[in-house]
Amino acid sequence: MGRQALVVFGRDVVTELKARHLPQAMAPLFQADAWHELPSGLCDVHLFGALPTPSDQPVHFHTQQGHSFRERFLHAVHSVRALGYERIVVVGGDCPDLRGEEIFAAFAALDSQEAVLGPDHRGGTYLIGLRDYLVPLLDAITWQAHTDFAHLNAALAGHTVLTLRTHIDVDGWRDLVRLSRSDSRWSWLVVWLTHWVREPVKDSALWVDLARQKAVIRQLTAPPFAGV
C-alpha cells in the first residue's frame, strides 16, 4: 500500500469565520473534522494551520509558510511529499459535507488510480489525492479562481483520475443559501442557526436579502470579531 499522508490545509475556526464575515454561530460548519472518522493506522495526518485535536491517527502539526495562498498550499504539499509519502490526499476545512468515508475511498482509489479529485460547486476542489510523482503538477495550477478542478483535469490528462461527488464548500453567505436548500446533512442546522442569529422576517423566504441579513445580525449582537 505504501506510506500514506493526509494533508489538512486550513486555519483555526475563528480565523475562518472572520475571513468569511460569518457569525460565531456558524462555527460547527468548520469543525467537521472528517479525518477523525478514519480507521486507525490508515494514514499519517499533517495539519497545516489548523489547530491540532485528539485523534486515533498519528498527527503532525505544521505552520503554514508563504505569503500567498498558492505559496502556503504548495509548501504544505511539497514538504509532505519530501517526507517520503507515496500517496497524498489533501483536504481543506471549508467543506462541511466531506465525510471520513470519502477520504478513505480516495486512499483506496489510489491503488488503481493515479489521482482523485473532489469538485466543489464553484469549480474548485475540496479534495485532491495524488500519487507522489504527480505532486509537481500542482505548481502550474491557478488557485482560488474557481477553475482548480478544470485546471487539474487538464494537467492530469493522460493519467487515470477518479472524480468524487460534488460538494458545497462555504466561503460566505451565498454558499450558506445553497447549503440550506440542498440535501446536505447540515442544511437543518444552517436554517436553525440563521433563525437564531437574526430577527425573523415576516412573510419572507429564509434567504431573501443577504445584505439586510448581515445588518440584522450586527444589530442583534456585537460583532464577533474586531474590524468585521
N, C-alpha and C positions, 0 to 999 in steps of 0.2 A: 504494500500500500504506500510506503514511503512516508516521510515526515510531512505533517500537515499543520498549517497555521491559519488561524482565523484572525484577521486584522479588523478591529473595531475602531473606525475612524470617526471621531465626533468630539463634542465638548460636553461639559457638565450641563445639567438641566437648566440651571439659572442662566447661563450664557446662551443656550439655545433659545430659550424663551425671549430673552432680551433682544436677540438678533432678529427675531420674527415679530416683535411687538405684540406678543401674546401674554395674557394674564397668567398668573401662577396656577390658576385652577386647571390649566391645560397640561400641567407637568406630567400626569400619568401617561400621556401620549409619547413622551420622550424617555420613559422609564421602562419600556417593554423590552428588556434585555433578552432577546431570543436565544442568545448563546447559553443562558442558564439552563435551557431545556435540552441541551446536547448531552449525549451519553458520556460518561467519564472516560477519558483516555482517547477520545476521537481526535482531538487536536490540541495544540497549544494556543492560548488566546493572548493576543498582543493588543493592549488598549493604548491608543494614541489620542491623548487629550481628554478622554472620558475618565470619570472617577472610578477607581478600582472598587469592586464589590465582591463579596464572598461568592465562590463558585466551586463546583467539583472539578473544574478544568484547571490545569496549570495556567496562571495568569501573570503576564508581564506588563508593567506599566511604563509607558514612554511619554516624553514631552514632544509635542509637535514642533518641528523645526522648519523655518522658512517664512517668508513674508506674505506670499500669496497662497490661496487655496491649492493651486497647482503644485507649488514647491513643497508645501507641507504634505500633501497627499502622496506625491511621488517619493518623497523622502521616506515616508512610512512604509510603502510597499517595497521599495528597493532595499531598505535596511533589513526588513524581514527576510527577503529573498537571500540576502548576503549571509544570513544565519544558517543556510543550507536546507531550507524547506523546499520540498519538491512540488507541493500543491498549496496554493494560497487562495483563500476566499476573503474578500473584503466587503464589509457592510458598514453603513452609517448608523446614525441614531435618530433619523427623522422619518422612518417608515414603520409606523406602529403595528401594521399587519404582518410584518415579517415574523415567521414562526421558526422555531428551532428545527422543525422537520424539514423546512426548505433549505436551511443551511446544511443539514445532514444530507439531503438529497443532492446538493451541489457538490459536496465532497465525494459522494458515491458516484456521481456522474463523471467526475474526473478520472474514473477508472477507464472509461471508454471514450470520453470527450476530452478535447484539449482546453475548452473554455466553457463557462456557464455565465449567462447574463440574466439579470432580473431587471426588466424595464419598469420605470415609473410612468405615471400618467402624463408627464410633460415632455417625455423624450429623453430623460436622464436614466440613471440606473441606481437601484437600491442594493444590488449585489453584483459583484464581479468575482468570478472564480477562474483561476488560470493555473496551468502547469508552469513551473518556474521559468522555462526558456521563453515563454511568451510575455513575461513582465516588461521587457524593454519596449514592447509595442505601445505601452501606456504613455510613453514620453511624447508621442505625436498627437495625442487626443486633445481636443479643445474642451476644457472642463467648465462646468457651470454655465453652459449656454443652451441647455435643454436639447443638445444634439449628441450627448455622450453615447447613447445607445446606437444611433446610426453610425457615428464615427468608429465605435468599437467593432461593429459588424463589418465595416469596410476594412478596418485594419486586420481583422481576423479572417478575411477572405482566403479560402484555401485551407483553413483549419476547421476541425469539427467543433460546432458550437451548439449547446443546448440553451434554449430560451425558456425561462420560467414564466409564470403568470404575471400580469401587470398589477402593480400595487400603487396606492396613493401615498406619496410622501407629503410631509407637512412643512411648507415654507411660510405660510401665512393664513389669513382669514379665508381666502378663496379656496384653499385646499381643505379647510375645515368644512366649508359648504359642501364640497364634493364628498368628503368623508361622511358627513351626517346623512347624506342621501344615498349612500352606497350600501352594499351588503356587508360592510366591514364589521368585524366584531366590536369595534369601538364606536360605531355610529350612535348607539343609545347613550353612551357616556358623553359624547360631544354635545348631543342635544340637551342632556340634563345639565351639563356644566355651563352651557351657554345660557340657559334659563336662570341658572344660579348666579352668574356674574353680571347679568343685565336685567333691566326692568322690562317686564313683559310688554309687548307692543300689541295693543288691541286690534283684532281683525286684520292681522298681517301674517305673512309667512315667517318662518323662523329666521330666514336669512334675507330679508328684503333689502336692507340698506347697510352695507358694511361700514361706511363712514359714520353713520348715525350710531351704529352698534358700538364702535370704538369710543365715541363721545359719551355714551351712556355708561360704559364701563368706567371711564375716567371720573364721571360724576358720582358714581356709587361708591367707588373705592379709591384709595390713594394709589397712585402709580406704583406698581411693584418694583420698578427699577428707576433710579435717578436718570433723568435725561430722556425717558420714553414719553 
